[in-house]
């Protein structure tokens, strides 16, 4: 379904400007079996911007169950992720002392890796909310209390009735996925106690702009957030953003700290807001220029790969991530061009990439396949 208004400020569709057209592409997370090639669905994908609040977003909302009910990406697969979330748990402990009585809820808890760290380190009360049915048994096995559903204001009322208010709410790498971020903010506001802390992590719009991260655009990522857009959302719902950190995650992210009560705003907030403004990421002409640069970059990249292939080289790919699948489809190079995709996530093995239909196999075969180049 095409969007009818801005996801943040609800400006009318007339206020939405097209930036970059990716054409019709398959869903980046929808891996296939060979017998599913002919029935594969493709959907329009355009990067657009709101003239009113300058929020960057995509113009289309596929049915969310197609994206998230069976989810291949797992937090615990990556050792770097485990390092980051362990550090996050320790950082939160410094900001807000966690005890056995502390109650923590995570929105989009995935395989429960972060909650498991909190439970093990602090023996506190934890609960996760995630719509992916394939994580249900794993969470149960790890003794993590969870709700298999999409977090919303409506669900928050049931959670509040059954579990009361929470001291800490965590939403990592989920804001970019939300058709209606206002509903999530409203839901968190409803279950956070008066001294509660909300931690949000998002890929930073500034990095997407400066580093030409056009592979970040896919149907899963419907909105691309700046610090300013998170502040806009918090103000609408009576929450207060008082601190922010730059973290090395998802190509460069920001971690935002919000509370129910006003606190002294740190210099970090002012600093990052100033950097965003100085880099002109709230000017439409900047994003129109961005689109031209992306098309130019993509054409050069494609030419480079075709040149290598024309010399008889075998080319394979490492990593079957959503970003990778977006990049491959934008390049318009498929299984006739690339030999294999290597990925260490066993759940992806012997599936095929969306749109390009390249077989995904274990990295242990890299030396057997003997590709001259790996992308």
N, C-alpha and C positions, 0 to 999 in steps of 0.2 A: 504494500500500500504506500502511495506517495504521501509525504508529509503535507499537512495543511497549515501548519504554523511552526514557529521556532520552538525548539524543545525547552529553552530556558525562559525566554521572556514572553512567549506565546504571540509574538508578532505574526500578522497574517502572511500567507504564502506570497503575497505581492511584495513583501519586504525581503524575500529570499532571492539571492543572486547566485547564478551558476558559476562555478570556478573551474572544475575539471571533470570531464566525462570519461569514465572507465568503460563505458558501453555495458552490454549485458554480460555478467560473469556468474560463475557458480559460487555457492557459499563456501568461503575459505576453509571452514571446519568440517565440511561434509565429505569425508573420505568415502570411496566407493569400492564395491566389489566389481569384477570385470563384467558380470551380467547386468550391472546397473547403468552402464554407459549410455544406452539409448534412452533411458527414462530420466536422466539427469536434468534438473531444473536450473535455469539461469535467470537472474534478476537484474534490473537496471541498477547502476551504481554511479551516482554523481556527487562530487564534493561541492557543497554550497555554503554560503555565509549569510547570516542575518544582518541586514543593514542597520537595524535598531541597536542590538546589543553586541554585534560582531562575533557571535558564537559560530564557530565552524562546525559543520555537521554534514551528514549525507541526506539524500532526498527520498530515501525509500526505507520502509520497515517490513522485512519479511516476517512471517509468523515466527514468534520467538521460540516455539517448540522445535522448529527446524534447526535452530541455532544451538540451543542449550539443554534440551532434554537428554541427549546422549552426547557427552562432552569428552573429547579425546585428550585435551590438554590437562596435565596433572602437575600441581605445584611441587610435589615431592620427587618428581623425576629428576629435576635439576639440582645439583649440589650448590650452585650459585644461589638458587632460590632459598634453599635451606639456610644458607649463610645469612641471607638478607632478612628472612623472617625471624631467625634466632636473634639477630641484632635488634630487630624491631621490638621483640618482646622485652629485651633488656632496656631499650630506650624508653619504652612506655613505663616500665617499672620505676625509672628515674623521675619521670614526670608525675606519675600518680602511683603511689605505693600500692602494690597488689598483695592481697592477703587471701586466706582461705574463704573469707566471706565475699570477696569481690565477684561480681557477675559480669561476664564478658560475652558479647554476641558478635558473630562475624557474618556480614552480608556477603553472599557469594563465597562460601567457605571452601568450595572445591573439594579436595580429598581430605580436608581437615588437618593438614600439616601444621598450620599455625596454631590452631586450637590445641593440638596435641602437645605442642611446646609449652603453652600456658598451663595446661593441666599437669604436665610433668614437673615444670619448674616451680609452680606456685600452688598446685593442688586446689585451684579456684574453680568456681562454677562456670561452665562454658556451654554454649549452644551455637550451632551453625545453621545457616539457612542457605540452601542451594537447590536449584531446580533439576540438576542432573541426576537421573535415576540410577546411572551406573556407579555413582559414589555411595549409594545408600548402604550396601552390604559392607563396604570397606569402613565406613564411619561406625557402623554398628560393631564391627570386629574390633575397632580401636576404642570402643566404649565412649564414643563422642555423641552426645545428645544432638540430634539434628532434625530439621524440618525440610522435607523435600518439596520445595515450592519456591515461587518468585517472591522476594521480599516486596512489600507494599504497605501503604497506610492501612489498608483493610486487614492484611495479615498481622500487622503490628498490634491491632486491637485484640486479636486472639492471643498473641504472645504475651501482651501485658496482663491479660486476664489470667493466664495460666502461670506465668513466670514472674510477674511484677516488673519493676524498673531495673535498668542495667546501669552499671558504673562506666563501662567502656563499650563502645560500638566501633567495629573496624570494617572498612569498606575498601579493599585493595583491588585495583584494576577492574572495577565494576562500573564506575561512572560512565566510562566510554561506551558501555553496552546498553545504556538505559534509554528506552523510548521516551520515558517521562521521568527525568531526574527529580522533578519537584515532588512526585509521589513518594520517592525514597526519602528525601529530606523530611517530608511531613511524617513519614512512618518512624524515622529515627527520633525525631523530636518527641514523638508520642511515648517512646519506651526508654528515653534517657533520663536518669534522675537529675535533680537540680544541680548537682556538682559533677555531672557526667561529662565524659570526654568522647568525642567522635574523631576518629583518625581516617582520613581519606587519602588514598594514593592514586594518582592519575599520570599517564604519560603527558609530559609538559608540551603544550602547544608551541612554545618557543623553540623547542628542539625539533619538532616536526617541520617548522618553518625554516630554521637556520640550516638544518642538515638534510633537507629535501627528503624527509621520511614518508614518501608517497606510498610505501608498502604498508603503512599504518592504516590506510583507508580500506575498509572492507565492510561487509554487511553486519559483522559482529560489533564493529566500532562505529556507532552511530553519531557520537558527539566527541569533539576534541577540545579539551579543557585547558584554559589558562588559569592562573591564580585569580584573575579578575572574575571569571565565570563562576568559580567556586564561591567567591565572596558574594556575588550577585544572588546565587541560590541560597546561601546561608542567611542573607538579610531578609529574603522573602519569608523564611520560616523561623525567624527569631533565634537563630544560632549565631555565634560570634567566632570568627576566625581570628586567632591571636598569634599563631606561629606557623612557620613553614620551613621545610628543609628540601634541599635538592638531593636526590638519591640516584644511585646508579642501577636503575631498573627500567626495563622496557624501552631502551634507547634514550633514557634520561627522563626521570619523573620528578614530581613534587609530592611531598608528604605534608598534608595540611592538618592542623590541630584546631578543632572547634569545640566550643563549650556552650552550655546553657546559660552561663552567666558571663557578663563582660569581664575581660581581663586586660591587662596592659599589653598592647600590641608590640611585638618585637620588631627590631630593626630589620630582621630578615624579610618580613612582610613588605615593608616599604621598599626595601632594596629590590626585591623581585618584581614588584609592581612597576618600579621605575625602569628596570631592564626590559620588561615586556613593552612598555610604552616607547622606550628609545629604539627598540627594534621594529617598530611600526607594525606589530602584528594585529592591531585593531584598525588598520587601514585597508579598505577593499582593494586598492591598487596594488598593495603588497602581495595579495593572494593571486591576483590576475597575473602578476609577474612570476610568482611561484609556479603557476600552471604552465606558463611558457617554458620555464627552466626545466620542469619535470618532463615535458614532452621532448625537449632537446636531449636531456640526460638519457631518457629511455631509448631514443633513437640511436644515440652513440653506443649505449650498452648493447643493444641488439646487434648493431653492426660489428662490434668487437667479437661477440659470441659467434656470429655467423662466419666471420673471418677465421676464427680458430677451428670451427667445424669443417670449413671448406678445405682445410689442410689435412683432413683425415683424422683429426683428434676426437677421441671419445670424451664426452663431457657428462658428468653426473652432478648430483646436488646433495648437499648435506643440510638436513633439517626440514621436516615436514610441518613447519609452523604455519599458522594462519597468515602471517606477514609474507612468508615465502610463497604461499599459494597465490596471494594477491599479485606479487611481483611477477610470477611466472605467467599469469593470465594477461597481465598488462603488456608483457613482452611478446605475447602471442607465439610462443614456442612451446611445443608439446612433446609427446612421447616419441615422435619421429626424430626429434632433435636431441633430447636428453636420454641417457641410458637408464638411470635409476635415481631414486631419492634414498639416502641413508638417514635413518633416525633411530635413536636408542630406545624410544618408547615402544615396548613390545606390543602394546595395544594397536599400534599403527601398522605393524608388519603385515605384508601381503595385501594391504589395501592399495588403492590407486588415488592419485591426487585429483582434486576437483578441477574440472575444466580442461586439464592438460593430460590426465590419464597416464601418469608415470608411476610405475610400481615402487612401493616403499619397502625397503628391506633393512636388515640388521647391518650396522656399521662394520661388523666383523668380516663382511664380504668386500670391503673397500679394496684390499690388496689382491683379492681374487679377480675382481672385475677389471682392475687395471685401467681406470680412466686416466687420461693425461691431465685433465682439468676437473676440479670440483668447485662448484659454485655454492 
